[in-house]
Amino acid sequence: MKTLRLYPALKTIIWGGQRMIGLYSYGGERLTEQFEKNRTPANIAESWVLACHEKGKCTVWGGEYDGKTLWEVLQGDGMRAMGSKYKGGDFPVMIKFIDAKRDLSIQVHPDDEYARVNAGQFGKTECWYVLDAEEDAELVYGLDRELTREELAERGGKKEVMEVLRRVKVKRGDFIFIPSTTLHAICKGIYLAEVQQSSDLTYRIYDYDRPGDDGKPRELQVEDAVAVANLRPMDVSFLPQGAEEKREGYTKTLLTSCEYFTLTKIALCGEYKAAADDASFVSLIVTGGEGKYRDADGEIYLREGDSLFIPAGKGEFAVTGNAELLITTL
């Protein structure tokens, strides 16, 4: 299989901003197909740049599979492109850009066991790499003191829950790992990349009493949120897991390697060479700048927002230019 350039699934949500409307306008009809014809969307809150989820699937852009979803292409013999670490079932990871013009709800994601029993899908461990942040921008990350489940239930659905949450300031370049069961929220003025398990299972415990697009309060899942939430405060570190490694033409930093995915940042100022081995596919996301991807089949021009799926076993590839890349494998 050739390397596939992907077009994202785009999501409008009440808290989203508008920076990604321009980012994906080069998609022409592909952009307008996801919204009403001849109407500019109010926002693009999320761009699912690698996704094979029932609520949003990337499509292939160009080549023999143009217009097909990535999941369609992978069926049958194409599953070899996933690599030996893939053990079957649903596509295991999802990658998004998130543009928060307003605060997201206070929420929590379940672990795998709770998600399987109660929803028949993956739980959700995720991580965030902050691409841009307004001055004094904040995140909600867990609790500021230990609670009983009864106290959290009493505060759930009410603004009083805000009194026990931990708020932390963030800036461009910060990296945050969020294990499942952690209460959290992205707050206004933050633009980030998110790498996560392929799940859209979210339990909202508070949403500021604001209405949704239909004028009614958005649904909360307080009972589930209380059942799964970690009730103890957690240390917050914005440091990557690995040290910065300077090489000729690029700098490489391991952001995290967990049981679900490995994520590496490449700051490119020349040429970066690597290989897709038989163990895993490689996801390459451009978070800034521009460049050119090259392998044995040819070249692909890259700009901010682009996403490539490089099949397992593809072998050597190179990227040249001045750009920032996120590389994800299983």
C-alpha positions in Angstrom: 0.0 0.0 0.0 1.2 3.5 -0.8 1.4 6.2 1.9 -2.1 7.9 2.2 -2.7 11.6 2.6 -5.9 12.0 4.7 -8.6 14.6 4.9 -10.1 15.0 8.4 -13.5 14.7 9.8 -14.4 18.2 11.0 -16.7 18.9 14.0 -18.6 22.1 14.9 -19.3 22.3 18.7 -20.5 25.4 20.6 -17.2 26.0 22.3 -15.1 25.9 19.0 -13.1 28.7 17.3 -12.5 29.6 13.7 -8.8 29.2 13.1 -9.2 25.9 11.4 -11.8 27.1 8.9 -8.9 28.8 7.0 -6.6 25.9 7.7 -8.8 23.4 5.8 -10.3 25.8 3.3 -7.9 24.3 0.7 -10.0 21.2 0.8 -12.6 23.0 -1.3 -15.6 20.7 -1.8 -14.3 18.4 0.9 -14.8 21.2 3.4 -18.2 22.2 2.3 -19.4 18.6 2.1 -19.2 18.4 5.8 -21.3 21.5 6.4 -24.3 23.0 4.6 -23.6 24.1 1.0 -22.7 27.7 0.5 -22.6 28.4 4.2 -19.5 29.1 6.2 -19.5 27.0 9.4 -19.7 28.9 12.7 -16.6 27.1 13.9 -14.5 24.0 13.6 -14.0 22.9 17.2 -12.2 19.6 16.3 -10.4 18.3 13.3 -10.1 14.5 13.5 -6.9 14.1 11.4 -6.5 10.4 12.1 -9.8 8.7 12.8 -11.7 5.5 12.0 -14.5 6.0 14.5 -18.2 5.6 13.8 -18.7 9.2 14.7 -16.1 10.5 12.3 -13.8 8.9 9.7 -10.9 10.4 7.8 -11.0 10.1 4.0 -8.2 9.5 1.6 -7.2 12.5 -0.4 -5.8 11.7 -3.9 -4.6 8.6 -5.5 -6.5 5.3 -6.3 -8.5 5.4 -3.0 -9.5 9.1 -3.2 -12.7 9.7 -1.3 -12.8 6.4 0.5 -12.5 6.3 4.3 -9.2 5.1 5.7 -11.1 2.2 7.4 -12.6 1.1 4.1 -9.1 1.0 2.5 -7.7 -1.0 5.5 -10.3 -3.8 5.2 -9.2 -7.2 4.0 -5.5 -7.4 2.9 -5.1 -3.8 3.8 -5.1 -4.7 7.5 -1.4 -5.8 7.0 -0.7 -2.0 6.9 -1.6 -1.8 10.6 1.5 -3.8 11.7 2.0 -6.7 14.0 1.2 -4.7 17.2 -2.4 -4.4 16.0 -4.4 -7.2 17.5 -7.6 -6.8 15.6 -10.9 -5.0 16.3 -11.4 -1.3 16.1 -8.8 1.1 14.9 -6.8 1.8 18.1 -6.0 5.5 18.1 -7.4 8.8 17.2 -5.6 12.2 16.7 -7.3 15.6 16.7 -6.6 19.3 16.5 -8.8 21.1 19.1 -9.5 24.9 19.0 -11.2 26.1 22.2 -12.6 29.5 21.9 -14.7 28.9 25.1 -14.2 26.5 28.0 -15.0 22.8 27.4 -17.2 21.0 29.8 -15.8 19.4 33.0 -15.6 15.8 32.0 -14.0 12.4 32.5 -13.3 9.4 30.4 -13.6 5.8 31.7 -11.0 3.1 31.7 -11.1 0.2 29.3 -12.9 -2.1 31.7 -15.8 0.3 32.5 -16.1 1.3 28.9 -16.3 -2.3 27.6 -19.0 -3.3 30.2 -21.1 -0.2 29.9 -20.6 1.0 26.3 -18.9 -1.8 24.4 -15.9 0.3 23.3 -12.5 1.5 24.3 -11.9 3.7 27.3 -9.9 6.8 26.8 -6.4 7.7 27.8 -5.2 10.8 26.0 -2.4 13.4 25.9 -2.3 17.0 24.8 0.5 19.0 23.0 -0.2 22.7 23.3 0.2 24.4 19.9 -0.9 27.9 21.0 -2.3 29.5 24.1 -3.5 32.9 25.1 -1.8 34.6 28.0 -2.9 33.1 31.4 -4.7 30.3 29.6 -5.6 27.4 31.9 -6.6 23.7 32.0 -8.6 21.8 34.5 -6.6 18.7 35.6 -8.0 16.5 38.4 -8.9 17.5 41.9 -7.2 19.9 44.3 -8.0 17.7 47.3 -9.2 14.2 47.9 -12.9 13.7 47.9 -15.4 10.9 48.7 -17.5 9.6 45.9 -20.5 10.9 47.9 -19.2 14.5 48.0 -18.4 14.5 44.3 -21.9 13.2 43.6 -23.4 16.0 45.7 -21.4 18.6 43.7 -22.0 17.0 40.3 -24.1 19.0 37.9 -23.6 22.2 39.9 -21.1 25.0 39.8 -19.9 23.9 43.3 -17.9 21.2 41.5 -15.6 24.0 40.3 -14.5 24.6 43.9 -12.6 21.3 44.1 -11.0 21.2 40.7 -7.3 21.9 40.1 -6.6 24.6 37.5 -3.1 24.9 35.9 -1.7 27.5 33.6 -0.3 26.4 30.2 1.7 27.8 27.4 2.8 26.8 23.9 4.9 23.7 23.9 3.5 22.2 27.1 2.8 18.5 27.0 0.1 16.9 29.3 -0.7 13.2 29.8 -4.2 12.5 30.9 -4.9 9.0 32.1 -8.4 7.7 31.9 -10.6 8.5 35.0 -9.0 12.0 35.3 -11.4 14.9 35.6 -10.3 17.5 33.2 -11.2 20.3 30.8 -9.5 22.4 28.0 -10.3 26.0 28.7 -10.7 29.0 26.4 -7.8 30.4 24.4 -6.1 27.0 23.8 -5.3 25.3 20.6 -3.7 21.8 20.9 -3.1 18.4 19.3 -4.6 15.5 21.1 -3.5 11.8 20.7 -5.9 9.3 22.3 -7.4 5.9 22.3 -10.1 5.7 19.6 -13.0 6.5 21.7 -15.6 9.3 21.9 -16.9 8.2 25.3 -17.1 11.3 27.5 -19.0 11.8 30.8 -19.8 15.4 31.5 -20.2 16.3 35.1 -20.7 20.1 34.6 -21.2 22.4 31.6 -21.6 25.9 33.2 -25.4 25.7 32.8 -25.1 26.8 29.2 -27.5 25.9 26.4 -26.5 23.9 23.3 -27.3 24.7 19.7 -31.0 23.8 20.3 -31.3 26.2 23.2 -31.5 23.4 25.8 -28.9 22.6 28.4 -26.4 20.0 27.1 -26.8 16.5 28.6 -24.7 15.6 31.6 -23.7 12.1 32.7 -23.1 12.8 36.3 -23.7 9.3 37.6 -21.2 7.7 35.2 -18.7 10.5 35.8 -18.9 10.0 39.6 -18.5 6.2 39.2 -15.3 6.4 37.2 -13.5 9.6 38.5 -10.2 9.4 40.3 -10.9 11.0 43.6 -7.3 11.8 44.5 -5.2 14.8 43.4 -2.6 14.0 40.8 0.8 15.6 40.1 0.9 17.7 36.9 4.0 17.6 34.8 4.4 19.5 31.5 7.6 17.8 30.6 8.0 15.2 27.9 9.0 11.6 28.8 12.2 11.8 26.9 15.1 14.3 26.6 15.5 16.5 23.6 17.9 14.9 21.0 19.6 17.2 18.6 20.4 15.6 15.2 21.6 17.1 11.9 18.5 18.6 10.3 16.1 18.1 13.2 15.5 17.8 16.9 13.7 14.7 18.2 11.7 14.5 21.5 9.8 11.5 22.9 6.7 13.0 24.4 5.2 9.7 25.7 5.2 6.0 25.2 2.3 4.2 26.9 0.5 0.9 26.4 -1.7 2.5 23.8 0.6 4.6 21.6 4.1 6.2 21.3 4.2 9.9 20.4 7.3 11.8 19.2 7.8 15.4 18.3 10.2 16.3 15.4 11.3 19.9 15.0 12.5 19.9 11.4 15.0 22.3 10.0 16.5 20.3 7.2 15.8 16.5 6.7 14.4 13.8 8.9 14.8 10.2 7.9 13.0 7.2 9.5 11.4 3.9 8.5 8.0 2.3 8.9 8.8 -1.3 10.1 6.5 -4.3 10.3 5.5 -3.6 13.9 3.3 -0.6 13.3 1.9 2.0 10.9 3.3 5.5 11.3 1.0 8.6 11.6 2.7 11.8 10.6 0.9 15.1 11.5 2.1 18.5 10.5 1.5 21.0 13.4 3.3 23.9 11.8 5.4 25.0 8.9 5.7 23.2 5.6 7.8 20.6 3.9 7.9 17.6 1.6 7.5 13.9 2.3 9.3 11.3 0.2 9.4 7.5 -0.1 10.0 5.0 -2.8 6.6 5.8 -4.4 7.1 9.5 -4.8 6.6 12.9 -3.0 3.8 14.6 -1.1 3.8 18.3 -0.3 3.0 19.0 3.3 1.6 22.0 5.1 0.1 22.7 8.6 -2.8 20.5 9.3 -1.8 17.7 7.0 -2.0 14.0 8.0 -0.3 11.0 6.5 -0.9 7.3 7.1 2.4 5.4 6.4 1.7 1.7 6.2 3.6 -0.8 8.4 6.5 -2.3 6.4 6.7 0.7 4.1 10.4 1.0 4.8 12.5 4.2 4.6 10.9 7.7 4.2 12.2 11.2 4.6 10.7 14.6 5.3 12.5 17.8 4.3 11.6 21.5 5.1 11.0 23.7 8.1 8.1 22.2 10.1 7.0 20.7 13.3 5.8 17.1 13.1 4.1 14.7 15.5 4.9 11.0 14.8 2.6 8.4 16.4 3.0 4.6 16.3 1.4 1.7 18.3 
